[in-house]
Amino acid sequence: MSSPSTSSRTLIHTRDIKTQAFRRDDGLWDIEATLLDVKDKDFQLASGVKPKGEAIHQMVLTVTIDTKFNVVDAHANMHAAPYDDHCKAIEPDYKKLIGLNLAKGFRGAVKERLSGISGCSHLTELCSVLPTVAIQAFGGEVFKIVDHESGSMPFQLNRCHALRTDGETVKMYHRAWFGAPLTPVEMSKKEP
C-alpha cells in the first residue's frame, strides 16, 4: 500500500475489518463482520503484555436477516479482548439488534441501544458496516442490478453521487431512469 507521505514510517498498529455475507439454505442471510487489532511490538495493557502480533481485539458480530433487511438473530463473539471475561460479558447484549431493520434507521437505533457503557465500542463500530454489506450481498441475488422488465427503478439509483438519476452514469447505463426524481426507492418495500 502506498502513502502520499514522503517521510519514512514505522508500523505501530493494524486494524483489519473483514465482512462476509452468506445465503443460508433456509432463505435467510448471515452478515458477518470481524474486527482484528494487532500491534507491531509488544504492547503493555493494564491486564498484562500482549506480545507483538497477538490479537488485542478479535471480535465477530453476526446478524441473521431476511430479504427485507429485518434482523431475526444476532450473535457477538470475542475471541480476544484486553480484559477477557470482563469484555466478553457484553456479548449477549448484542441480541438487542434483533427486530431492527438494516435499511431503516439501523445506525441510530444501534446508537440508542449499544453506545457507551451499554455496549462494546468495537462491536458497536462493526454494526455500522452491516447495512452496506447486506446491500452489496443482495445486489444481483435478491435485487436486480438492471431491471428492464418489471418497470421498477434499480435499487442502487440515487444512493450515491455517481448514480443520481440526473447524472451521466445513469444516462449511459440506465437510460430508462435518466431524469427520474432524485429520491431513492425504499428498498424494504421492494419484493425480492
N, C-alpha and C positions, 0 to 999 in steps of 0.2 A: 504494500500500500504506500503510495507516495503522499508527501505532505507539501503544501506550498511553502513551508518554512525552509530557510537555508541554514538554520542553526542545527548543530548536531543534537540528537535527542537520546534519552535513556528511557526505556520502557519501565514503567512503575506498576501499572495496574491494567488488567484486561477484564472487561465485562462482555460476555457473549450472551446474546439473547437469540434463541432459536425458536421458531414457531413451526408447527405442523398441523395439518388438517386431515382427518381420517373419516371416510364414509364408512358407516357401520352396516352390517347385514340387516339390522332391524329398522333401517330407514333414517336413523339419527346420525349425527355427526359429532365427533370429538375434535375440539380445537384445543391444542396443547401449546403452552408457552413455557420455555425453560430459561432460567437465568443462571449464569455461572460467573462468579468473580474469583480471580486469582491474582496474586502479587508475583512480581518477578524477583522477589527476595524474601527472606524470612520476615514475617510480619508479627509484631507484638500486639496482641489483643489483651484486654483485661482478663479474659478467660485463659490466656496462655499464648504460646507462639504457634503460628501456622507456618509450616515450612514453605519455602519457595515452591510455587506451582500447585500447592494443595488448595482445594476449594475452600474459600471463606464462606461463600454462599453458593449453594447448588439447590435450586428450587424449581419445582414443576407445578404448574397450575393447569388443570384440565377442566374444560366445561363441555358438557354434552348439550347439543342444541338440536332443535327440529329445523325444518326447511323454512320456517318463518322467523328464525333467529331467536326463538324462545329458549332460555336456559332451563333445561329439565334436570340437570345434575351438575355438581361441581366438586372437585377434589383438589386439595393443596397437599404437596408433599415436599418436605425439606430434607434433602439428603445430607446437606451440610449447612450449618448455621453457626455464627460465632458463639452463641450462648445455648447451644444444643437444645435440651428439652425445654428450656425457658422460651426459646424462639418457637419451637415446634408446637407449643401449647395452643397457638392461634390457628393451626391448620383447620380444625373443624368449623371455625367461623366463616370460612370461605363458602360454606353451604348457603350463606346469605345471598349468593349470586343467583340461586335458584329462583325462578319466577321473573327475572329481569329479561329484557329483550335487547340483544346486541345492537339492533338498528334503531332503537327508540330510547333515548335518554340514558343509555347504559353508563357512560362515564360519570355523569352527575350522580346517578344512583349509587355507583361504587364509592364515590367520594363521601356521600352521606353515610353509607353503611360500614366502610372499612378504612377510612383515613385515620391518621394519627394513631392514638393508643387503641383504637378499635380494630387495628389490623397490623400487618407487616408491611413496611414501606416497599419492600422488594416485590412481594406477591401482588400488592395493590398496583405497583408500577406495571407489572405484567398484564393486568386487566386492561390497560389502555390499548394494547395491540390486538386484543381479541376481535373487535368488530371488523377491522380491515382484513384480518386473516380469514375470517369467515366469508367476507365478501369475495376475496380472491379465490377461495376454495369453491364457492358456489358458481363463479363465472365459468360458463361452458358446461357446468354439471347440473346445477339447479336452474340457473338463469341463462338464457341465450345471450351471447355477446352481440350478435347481429340478428335482428328479428324482423324479417321482411314479411312473414306470413301472418302473424297474429294482429298486426296493427298496433302493437304495444311498443312504446319507446324502450330501447335497450336500457337496462338499469344503470349503466355507468355514465350515461349522458347527464350533464350539468352537475357532476360531482367533483370536478376539478377544472382548472383553467383551460387545459388543452381540449377538453370535451364539452365545452359550452356550445349550446345549440346555435349560437350566432357566430361561431368561430370557424376558421379554415379547416380544422381537423374534421369536424362534423360535416362540413360542406364537401370534403373529399371522400370520406369513408362511410358516412351515414346520411347521405343526401336527402333521404325522405324526411329526416328530422331537422334539417337546417331551417332555422327561423322559428322553431317551436318555442314556447315560453321557457324562460330561464329558471324553471323550478324542477328539481329532481322528482321523479316518480317515487312515491312511498313504496320502498322495497317490500315491506312486510305485507302489503295489500296484494302484491303480485302473486299469483298462483305459480307454483313450481312447474 
